[in-house]
Amino acid sequence: MLQLHLRPRRNPFRQFARDARAVAAVEFALILPLLVTLYFGTVEAASLYAVDRRVATVASTMADLVSREPKCIASDTLNSYFNAASGIMQPYSTTGLKQVVSFLAVDKTTGVVTVKWSTPNGTGAVAREKNKTTTEIGTSTQINNLAKVNGWLVAAEIQYSYLPLYGVVIKTINLSHTEYFLPRYEEEIKNTCS
């Protein structure tokens, strides 16, 4: 006698609910956008931090180099200091780099600051107005007090337009750092050597 083995029909919805073969693919598809965003965000944040540190280093280096000059600084010397920024900024472009170095006289009693000279470098960099007075030289009380004792101050203002690697959400980020150094020889540094 011939026997037929019939299997009972299962409910397809119940079978679909119990099937775990595609769960990993669905979970991966759900989390993939988050992982990609985290990856590119981390790369962008690391690059932005590296560029910001380089801009801060350029500001510090420029102020330090100018403050070491005795009595005067030749324009060729100042230009070589400006050109040194390209080495500091490597491997990043110096296209959006604006540098302004200024020498400031600080009144020892009132703390009023007068711009003795200011030299810009880079497309769009603007020098401070010569002989203009201001009371703002920085936020640090220590800098203000030291400048009043010394009477002179070197200021290096650096701005950089950072273009993100991918530039999907943010097009450009403007970074800026200002450093103040006291002249090493505690005397006026003129911007022309005669």
C-alpha positions as YAML, in Angstrom:
chain: A
units: angstrom
residues:
- id: 1
  name: MET
  ca: [0.00, 0.00, 0.00]
- id: 2
  name: LEU
  ca: [1.19, 3.44, -0.89]
- id: 3
  name: GLN
  ca: [1.44, 5.95, 1.90]
- id: 4
  name: LEU
  ca: [1.67, 9.63, 1.35]
- id: 5
  name: HIS
  ca: [3.51, 11.71, 3.81]
- id: 6
  name: LEU
  ca: [1.90, 15.05, 3.89]
- id: 7
  name: ARG
  ca: [3.43, 17.76, 5.89]
- id: 8
  name: PRO
  ca: [1.14, 20.17, 7.54]
- id: 9
  name: ARG
  ca: [1.12, 23.59, 5.97]
- id: 10
  name: ARG
  ca: [2.78, 26.23, 8.03]
- id: 11
  name: ASN
  ca: [1.67, 29.75, 8.23]
- id: 12
  name: PRO
  ca: [4.10, 31.80, 6.02]
- id: 13
  name: PHE
  ca: [3.96, 34.79, 8.37]
- id: 14
  name: ARG
  ca: [4.91, 32.64, 11.32]
- id: 15
  name: GLN
  ca: [7.74, 31.13, 9.31]
- id: 16
  name: PHE
  ca: [8.97, 34.60, 8.30]
- id: 17
  name: ALA
  ca: [8.92, 35.76, 11.93]
- id: 18
  name: ARG
  ca: [11.01, 32.77, 13.04]
- id: 19
  name: ASP
  ca: [13.52, 33.00, 10.20]
- id: 20
  name: ALA
  ca: [16.73, 34.62, 11.51]
- id: 21
  name: ARG
  ca: [18.82, 34.38, 8.34]
- id: 22
  name: ALA
  ca: [18.32, 37.99, 7.22]
- id: 23
  name: VAL
  ca: [18.44, 39.64, 10.64]
- id: 24
  name: ALA
  ca: [22.15, 40.45, 10.40]
- id: 25
  name: ALA
  ca: [21.70, 42.05, 6.97]
- id: 26
  name: VAL
  ca: [18.80, 44.19, 8.19]
- id: 27
  name: GLU
  ca: [20.71, 45.27, 11.31]
- id: 28
  name: PHE
  ca: [23.76, 46.13, 9.21]
- id: 29
  name: ALA
  ca: [21.62, 48.17, 6.81]
- id: 30
  name: LEU
  ca: [20.15, 50.08, 9.75]
- id: 31
  name: ILE
  ca: [23.48, 50.86, 11.41]
- id: 32
  name: LEU
  ca: [25.56, 51.50, 8.26]
- id: 33
  name: PRO
  ca: [24.60, 55.20, 7.88]
- id: 34
  name: LEU
  ca: [25.57, 55.84, 11.51]
- id: 35
  name: LEU
  ca: [28.92, 54.07, 11.09]
- id: 36
  name: VAL
  ca: [29.73, 55.97, 7.88]
- id: 37
  name: THR
  ca: [28.81, 59.27, 9.54]
- id: 38
  name: LEU
  ca: [30.98, 58.47, 12.56]
- id: 39
  name: TYR
  ca: [33.91, 57.50, 10.35]
- id: 40
  name: PHE
  ca: [33.85, 60.63, 8.19]
- id: 41
  name: GLY
  ca: [33.12, 62.83, 11.20]
- id: 42
  name: THR
  ca: [36.13, 61.44, 13.02]
- id: 43
  name: VAL
  ca: [38.37, 62.03, 10.00]
- id: 44
  name: GLU
  ca: [37.09, 65.62, 9.67]
- id: 45
  name: ALA
  ca: [37.47, 66.35, 13.39]
- id: 46
  name: ALA
  ca: [41.04, 65.01, 13.43]
- id: 47
  name: SER
  ca: [41.97, 67.05, 10.37]
- id: 48
  name: LEU
  ca: [40.39, 70.22, 11.80]
- id: 49
  name: TYR
  ca: [42.25, 69.75, 15.09]
- id: 50
  name: ALA
  ca: [45.56, 69.24, 13.25]
- id: 51
  name: VAL
  ca: [45.07, 72.40, 11.17]
- id: 52
  name: ASP
  ca: [44.04, 74.43, 14.23]
- id: 53
  name: ARG
  ca: [47.22, 73.33, 16.06]
- id: 54
  name: ARG
  ca: [49.30, 74.34, 13.04]
- id: 55
  name: VAL
  ca: [47.66, 77.79, 12.92]
- id: 56
  name: ALA
  ca: [48.40, 78.23, 16.65]
- id: 57
  name: THR
  ca: [52.01, 77.17, 16.02]
- id: 58
  name: VAL
  ca: [52.37, 79.69, 13.19]
- id: 59
  name: ALA
  ca: [51.09, 82.48, 15.48]
- id: 60
  name: SER
  ca: [53.42, 81.50, 18.29]
- id: 61
  name: THR
  ca: [56.41, 81.07, 15.98]
- id: 62
  name: MET
  ca: [55.89, 84.42, 14.24]
- id: 63
  name: ALA
  ca: [55.59, 86.35, 17.51]
- id: 64
  name: ASP
  ca: [58.58, 84.53, 18.98]
- id: 65
  name: LEU
  ca: [60.85, 85.10, 15.96]
- id: 66
  name: VAL
  ca: [60.04, 88.81, 15.70]
- id: 67
  name: SER
  ca: [60.44, 89.31, 19.46]
- id: 68
  name: ARG
  ca: [64.02, 87.97, 19.23]
- id: 69
  name: GLU
  ca: [65.14, 90.71, 16.85]
- id: 70
  name: PRO
  ca: [67.40, 93.40, 18.36]
- id: 71
  name: LYS
  ca: [66.49, 97.02, 17.55]
- id: 72
  name: CYS
  ca: [65.15, 96.47, 14.01]
- id: 73
  name: ILE
  ca: [63.86, 93.84, 11.60]
- id: 74
  name: ALA
  ca: [64.62, 93.96, 7.90]
- id: 75
  name: SER
  ca: [61.76, 93.40, 5.47]
- id: 76
  name: ASP
  ca: [63.60, 90.41, 3.95]
- id: 77
  name: THR
  ca: [63.89, 88.81, 7.39]
- id: 78
  name: LEU
  ca: [60.21, 89.40, 8.10]
- id: 79
  name: ASN
  ca: [59.28, 87.95, 4.71]
- id: 80
  name: SER
  ca: [61.36, 84.85, 5.41]
- id: 81
  name: TYR
  ca: [59.46, 84.44, 8.69]
- id: 82
  name: PHE
  ca: [56.19, 84.73, 6.79]
- id: 83
  name: ASN
  ca: [57.40, 82.13, 4.28]
- id: 84
  name: ALA
  ca: [58.33, 79.76, 7.11]
- id: 85
  name: ALA
  ca: [54.62, 79.39, 7.80]
- id: 86
  name: SER
  ca: [54.25, 77.24, 4.69]
- id: 87
  name: GLY
  ca: [56.61, 74.68, 6.22]
- id: 88
  name: ILE
  ca: [54.66, 74.67, 9.48]
- id: 89
  name: MET
  ca: [51.33, 74.25, 7.69]
- id: 90
  name: GLN
  ca: [52.49, 71.22, 5.65]
- id: 91
  name: PRO
  ca: [50.77, 69.08, 4.35]
- id: 92
  name: TYR
  ca: [47.90, 71.58, 4.35]
- id: 93
  name: SER
  ca: [47.60, 74.37, 1.80]
- id: 94
  name: THR
  ca: [48.58, 77.92, 2.75]
- id: 95
  name: THR
  ca: [46.11, 79.46, 0.29]
- id: 96
  name: GLY
  ca: [43.75, 80.77, 2.99]
- id: 97
  name: LEU
  ca: [46.51, 81.83, 5.42]
- id: 98
  name: LYS
  ca: [46.54, 85.49, 6.52]
- id: 99
  name: GLN
  ca: [49.33, 86.75, 8.77]
- id: 100
  name: VAL
  ca: [49.68, 90.12, 10.46]
- id: 101
  name: VAL
  ca: [52.63, 90.97, 12.70]
- id: 102
  name: SER
  ca: [52.41, 94.18, 14.70]
- id: 103
  name: PHE
  ca: [54.68, 95.96, 17.14]
- id: 104
  name: LEU
  ca: [52.80, 97.66, 19.94]
- id: 105
  name: ALA
  ca: [53.85, 100.34, 22.43]
- id: 106
  name: VAL
  ca: [52.16, 99.97, 25.82]
- id: 107
  name: ASP
  ca: [51.85, 103.00, 28.13]
- id: 108
  name: LYS
  ca: [53.27, 101.89, 31.48]
- id: 109
  name: THR
  ca: [50.76, 103.84, 33.56]
- id: 110
  name: THR
  ca: [47.48, 103.64, 31.65]
- id: 111
  name: GLY
  ca: [47.98, 100.44, 29.66]
- id: 112
  name: VAL
  ca: [46.87, 102.16, 26.44]
- id: 113
  name: VAL
  ca: [48.31, 100.40, 23.42]
- id: 114
  name: THR
  ca: [49.59, 102.23, 20.33]
- id: 115
  name: VAL
  ca: [50.41, 100.45, 17.09]
- id: 116
  name: LYS
  ca: [53.97, 101.38, 16.09]
- id: 117
  name: TRP
  ca: [54.00, 99.31, 12.90]
- id: 118
  name: SER
  ca: [52.06, 96.45, 11.36]
- id: 119
  name: THR
  ca: [52.91, 94.20, 8.42]
- id: 120
  name: PRO
  ca: [50.39, 91.91, 6.66]
- id: 121
  name: ASN
  ca: [51.09, 88.83, 4.55]
- id: 122
  name: GLY
  ca: [48.67, 86.74, 2.54]
- id: 123
  name: THR
  ca: [45.71, 87.51, 0.32]
- id: 124
  name: GLY
  ca: [43.18, 89.59, 2.24]
- id: 125
  name: ALA
  ca: [45.42, 90.22, 5.28]
- id: 126
  name: VAL
  ca: [44.95, 93.74, 6.64]
- id: 127
  name: ALA
  ca: [47.53, 95.54, 8.77]
- id: 128
  name: ARG
  ca: [46.57, 97.34, 11.94]
- id: 129
  name: GLU
  ca: [46.34, 101.09, 11.54]
- id: 130
  name: LYS
  ca: [49.62, 102.78, 12.48]
- id: 131
  name: ASN
  ca: [49.59, 105.09, 15.54]
- id: 132
  name: LYS
  ca: [46.07, 103.96, 16.43]
- id: 133
  name: THR
  ca: [45.44, 103.49, 20.14]
- id: 134
  name: THR
  ca: [43.42, 100.77, 21.79]
- id: 135
  name: THR
  ca: [42.95, 99.40, 25.28]
- id: 136
  name: GLU
  ca: [42.54, 95.80, 24.16]
- id: 137
  name: ILE
  ca: [45.67, 93.71, 23.73]
- id: 138
  name: GLY
  ca: [44.39, 90.40, 24.95]
- id: 139
  name: THR
  ca: [42.37, 88.75, 27.65]
- id: 140
  name: SER
  ca: [45.24, 87.71, 29.90]
- id: 141
  name: THR
  ca: [45.89, 89.94, 32.92]
- id: 142
  name: GLN
  ca: [49.40, 88.54, 33.04]
- id: 143
  name: ILE
  ca: [50.08, 89.75, 29.47]
- id: 144
  name: ASN
  ca: [48.67, 93.18, 30.29]
- id: 145
  name: ASN
  ca: [50.80, 93.51, 33.44]
- id: 146
  name: LEU
  ca: [54.00, 92.32, 31.74]
- id: 147
  name: ALA
  ca: [53.42, 94.62, 28.78]
- id: 148
  name: LYS
  ca: [52.99, 97.59, 31.15]
- id: 149
  name: VAL
  ca: [56.32, 96.81, 32.81]
- id: 150
  name: ASN
  ca: [58.15, 96.24, 29.52]
- id: 151
  name: GLY
  ca: [56.40, 98.93, 27.48]
- id: 152
  name: TRP
  ca: [56.53, 96.94, 24.22]
- id: 153
  name: LEU
  ca: [54.69, 93.99, 22.77]
- id: 154
  name: VAL
  ca: [54.86, 91.89, 19.58]
- id: 155
  name: ALA
  ca: [51.49, 90.64, 18.30]
- id: 156
  name: ALA
  ca: [51.06, 87.93, 15.67]
- id: 157
  name: GLU
  ca: [47.53, 87.49, 14.35]
- id: 158
  name: ILE
  ca: [46.97, 84.46, 12.14]
- id: 159
  name: GLN
  ca: [43.75, 83.59, 10.30]
- id: 160
  name: TYR
  ca: [43.13, 80.55, 8.17]
- id: 161
  name: SER
  ca: [40.14, 79.51, 6.08]
- id: 162
  name: TYR
  ca: [39.95, 75.75, 6.49]
- id: 163
  name: LEU
  ca: [38.14, 73.85, 3.77]
- id: 164
  name: PRO
  ca: [36.89, 70.50, 5.15]
- id: 165
  name: LEU
  ca: [38.06, 67.37, 3.37]
- id: 166
  name: TYR
  ca: [34.59, 66.38, 2.25]
- id: 167
  name: GLY
  ca: [32.75, 69.70, 2.60]
- id: 168
  name: VAL
  ca: [29.29, 68.15, 2.54]
- id: 169
  name: VAL
  ca: [27.70, 69.96, 5.48]
- id: 170
  name: ILE
  ca: [30.19, 72.74, 6.25]
- id: 171
  name: LYS
  ca: [31.90, 74.63, 3.43]
- id: 172
  name: THR
  ca: [34.65, 76.59, 5.27]
- id: 173
  name: ILE
  ca: [35.72, 77.10, 8.86]
- id: 174
  name: ASN
  ca: [37.60, 80.26, 9.82]
- id: 175
  name: LEU
  ca: [40.35, 79.61, 12.35]
- id: 176
  name: SER
  ca: [42.29, 82.39, 14.08]
- id: 177
  name: HIS
  ca: [44.95, 82.65, 16.75]
- id: 178
  name: THR
  ca: [46.68, 85.69, 18.23]
- id: 179
  name: GLU
  ca: [49.92, 85.46, 20.19]
- id: 180
  name: TYR
  ca: [51.62, 88.22, 22.18]
- id: 181
  name: PHE
  ca: [55.33, 88.12, 23.01]
- id: 182
  name: LEU
  ca: [57.51, 90.58, 24.89]
- id: 183
  name: PRO
  ca: [60.63, 91.73, 23.01]
- id: 184
  name: ARG
  ca: [63.69, 89.86, 24.29]
- id: 185
  name: TYR
  ca: [65.83, 92.99, 24.47]
- id: 186
  name: GLU
  ca: [63.08, 95.09, 26.13]
- id: 187
  name: GLU
  ca: [63.35, 97.85, 23.57]
- id: 188
  name: GLU
  ca: [61.56, 99.01, 20.45]
- id: 189
  name: ILE
  ca: [61.98, 96.86, 17.35]
- id: 190
  name: LYS
  ca: [61.74, 99.06, 14.27]
- id: 191
  name: ASN
  ca: [60.43, 97.61, 11.01]
- id: 192
  name: THR
  ca: [63.18, 99.17, 8.91]
- id: 193
  name: CYS
  ca: [66.90, 98.79, 9.40]
- id: 194
  name: SER
  ca: [68.89, 101.76, 8.10]
...
